[in-house]
Amino acid sequence: MRKIEEIKSKLSPESIRSELDNMMSVPLPQNIQKWVDEYVKAGGVRSNIIWPFTYCVIKNVSPFVDYDKSYEKDVEEAKFLFSMFVVIIDDIADLKKDSELLEEIYKAISNDNYLGRENLDTLSTFALDIFRHINKKIANFPFYSDFKNILSFEIDQIFNSMRFAILVSSHPFLISAENYWTYFPCSMQMMLYNIMELMAGNGRLTPKELKEIRDIILKAQKMGRIGNWISTWEREIDEKDLTSLIFAYALDSNILDVDNLEAISSEELIAKIKRDRLEEKLMNVWDECYKDISGKKDIKDLIEIRELGQKLEKLLILQIVSKS
């Protein structure tokens, strides 16, 4: 039995409800809850499930590599806040499709002397406060300077992913599997999580170790994106958000017409996607990635492959549960 089928076979309606109840019952630490409260006050629109989900991912799926646990509280807070920051800019891209606001936020985080806060709405200003708080936290990590530029690069990739999402909404010819695999896994934040763990590491690593870690986490990040696509595509139809690979597959299957995306109702689109089992096509890619990672060797004292596989299974389960 393929791993993906094994996971799905264990997910009965009862087990999904139990998993969801467990996720929602986990209390957020005070240092994190206060940011969730501020997000709501600032006008954040995401449902309340996203924050317990995010915290459960941080506690159950990461860390990806071992690090100095004296920094654990700060690492977990920084991970959570990076995810909150990404949620805010993701909504700017997918819901508002506001490229000017997205670029204004990018300018603000790229310039310590940014003077344009009056150009931002309350939620975007809050996003800047989040970003600056993260930077203060992680600047104290022992290997911050070693990975600062790589972290900046990965943040750029997240913004590029958001920029591409906005372009897709106005240029439907960009809806393709090749494009989606190129740009969208970057926004899953798993590389950000990993880089912060490396910043808080127990010691300096060799280039060979860093290369091996990065290769594994990039593959894991792709798996995370697949789970996200599977768990959100139905909701995104009503939001006119076609950035799930499911919709690229729907074009390839002639369910959607790139010249007339409005020609099919939401109900009919969902029915045809399920009829053609396009989710299963994505699950097959997840399974291939799982096999590839499972075939890797442990990276001594850093990554235990069997444990990482279990964490990626848990991530997929959390994503499927959040869909419910």
N, C-alpha and C positions, 0 to 999 in steps of 0.2 A: 504494500500500500504506500502511495506517495505521502510525504509528510503533510502536505496541504490537505489531503483527504482525511488523514488521521486526525488532524486538528478539527476539521469541520464535523467529523463524525461525533466528536465529544460535545459539540455545542447544541444541546437540546434547548427548547424554549425555557425550561426550568433552570438549566445551568447558566444561560445568558442572563436571566433575571437575577440569579444569585450573584453572578459576577458584577452586574450593574449595581446591585444593592451594596455589595462590598466596596466598590469603587466610590460610590456616592457617600458612604458612611465614614470614609477616612478623613479625619479632621486635618485641615491645612495648618501648618505651623504659623504662629502669630506673625513672624517676620514676612511670611508670604501672603497670609490672609489680608493684611493691611493694604497690599498692592491690589489685590482683587477688589477690595472695597473702593479703592481710589479709581480703579478702572470703571466700575459702575458709575461712580459720581461724575467721571469725565465723559460719560455718554457711550461707553462700550456696549455693543449690541449682541455679543455672543451669548448663547444660552449658558446657564450655570454649569452644565456638564463638562464644559471644556477644561475648567480649572482642576477639578478632581482627576479628570483624565490625564492632564499634563503632569500633575504631581505623581500619579500612579506610574506613568511612564518613567519619570525620573527615578523613582524608588525601585521599580521592578525591572526596568530594561537597561538603564545605565546603573553604574559606570561601565564603560566599555573597556577601560584599562584601569589598573590599580593606581592609586595616587595617595598622597599624604593625607590621612583621614583627619588630621587636625584642621584641615581646610574644608571638611565635608559640608558643614552648614553653609559656608559662603559659596562653595561650588554649586550646591543644590539651589540656592537662592538665585545665583547668576544664571543657571540653566533655565529656571522657571521664568525669570524676567526676560531672558532672550526670547523664549517662546511667546510671552505676552507681547513683546515688541513686534515679533513677526506676525502675530495674529492681527495687530492693529494695521500694519502696512499691507497685509494680505487683504483685509477688508477694503482698504483704499483702492487696491488693484482690482479685486474681483467684484465687489459690490458697487463702489463709487466709480470705478474705472477712471480715476482722477490722476493723470500722469503728472500734472503740474504740482499737486500736493505731494505726491510721492517724491518728486525731484527736490522739492523744498525741504523735506525731511532728510533726504540724502545729503543735501548741502549742509544742513544743520549739524548732522553727526560727523561730517567730514571736516568741520571748521570749528575749532575751539572758540573763535572770536565771532561766531555767527550772531548777527544782529537783527534777524528777521522774524523773531518770535511772533510779532504782530501779524505776520502773514499766515499763521497757523491757527487751526481751530483748537478747542480745548483738548480733544482726545490726542491730536498730533503733538501738542505741547507736552501732554502727559507722556507720550512715547519718548520724547527727548529726555524728560526727567528719568525715565526708566533706563535709557541708554547710558546716561551719565553716571547713574548709580552703579550700573554694572561695571563700567570702566574703573570706578573707584575701588570696587571690590576686587576685581581680578588683577589690578596693578600691584596688589600685595602678594600675589602668588609667586613662589620662588623662581619659576622659569617663565615668567610673563614676557620678559624681553626676548626670549628665544622664539616665541611663537606669536608675538604681537602682529607682525606683518602678515603671517598666514591667516590669523583670525580676521584681519581687515580684508584680505582677499576673499575669504569665505562669505563675509558679510556682503561684499560686492556681488558675489554670485547670487545671493538671496535677492538683492535688489534687481539684478538682471532677470531673475525668474519672474518677479513681479512686473517688470517692464514688459516682458514677453507676454504675460497674461493679459495685459491691457491691449497689446497689439493684436492678440488673437481675437478679441471682442470686435475689432473693427476691420480685421483682415482675415477672413475665414479660411483663405488658402493656406494659412499657417497651421491649421489643424491637421497634424500628421504625426504618426508614431515616431518618426525620426526626430522631428522637432521637440516633441514632448519628452523623449528620453534624454535629449541633450540639455534642456533647460530646467525642467521641473523637479527632478530629484534634489537639486541644490537647496530648495527651500524647506527641506525636512529637518534641518538644524542638527542632525546627528554629528556632522563634522564639527559644528560649533561646540556641542557638548564634549566631544572627544578632545578638541584643542584646549578647552578649559581644564579638562582632567590632566592633560600633559603639562599645562602651566603649573598645576599644583602637584606635580610628580614627585616621586621619592628620589629621583636622581636623573642625571642627564643620560639620554638614550643615544644609541648609535644610529647613523643614517640608515643602516639596513633594518633595524628595528622599527624606525619611524616609517620607512617605506612599506613594510609589511603591515603595520597597523593601519596606515592610510588606505591601502588597497582593500583591506577587510571592511573598514568602516564605510568606504564608498559603496561597496556591494550591499552592506547592511542598510545604508541610506536609501538605496534603490528599492529594497524590500519594504522599507517604511513608506515610501511613496506609493508603492503598489497597494498596500493596505489602506492608505488614505484615499486613493482613487476608488477602491472598492466600497469604502464605507461612506463616501460623500456624494457619489455621482447622481443619485436620485434626487437628493435635496437641491443639488446645483442646477438641475433642469429648470426649476421654477425661478431661480435667480439669474437665468440666462448666462450661466457660467459653464462654458464648454471646455474647461481646461483639464478635465479628466481624460486619461488615455482611452477610456471606454468610448468616448465620442469620436476619437480618431479611428478606432476599430469600427464604429458604426458607419463612418464614411467609407471605409474600405469594403464594408459589407453591403453598401448601397442602401442602408437604412436611412441615412441622412444624405441630403443633396447639398453639396457645398455652395451651389448657386442659389439655393432656396432653403435656408435652414428652418424657416418658419412653416414649411409645407406640411409638417407632421405635428400632431398634438402631443403634449407631454405624456398622456396616458398611452398613446399608440407607440411612442418612442420607447418608453419603459418596457412595454409588452414585447416589442420586437428585439430589444437588446437582450431580454431574458430568454426569448425563444431561441436566439442564435448563440446563447451561452457565452456572451462576450466576457462576462466576469471570469469564467473558467479559463479563458485564454490568458487573462492577466495572472490568474492563480498559477498557471503553468510556468510563467516567468518567475514568480516568487519561488516556486519549487526548485527551479534550475539554480537560482541564486543560493538557496539554502544548501543544495547539494555541493555547490562550488565552495561555500564557506566551510561546510562540514569536512571537506577534503583537505583543508589547510592544516598545518601543524600549529600546536600551541606556541605562543610567543612567551618564553619563560618569564614567570613572575609578573606578566602584564595581561595577556589574554589567554583564557582557557576556552578552547573552541567549543567543547561540548556545552559549557555554561553559556557562552554567547548564543549558541543555537537555541537553548531554552529561553533565553531572554527575547530573541526574535519571535519565537512562537508566542510568548506572552504578549508581545506588542501587537501581533496580528489579532489575537483574541480580544485585547482591549479595543482595537479598532473596530472589529466586528460588533462587539458589545455596544460601543458608542453609536453605531448605526441604528441599533434597536431603540 
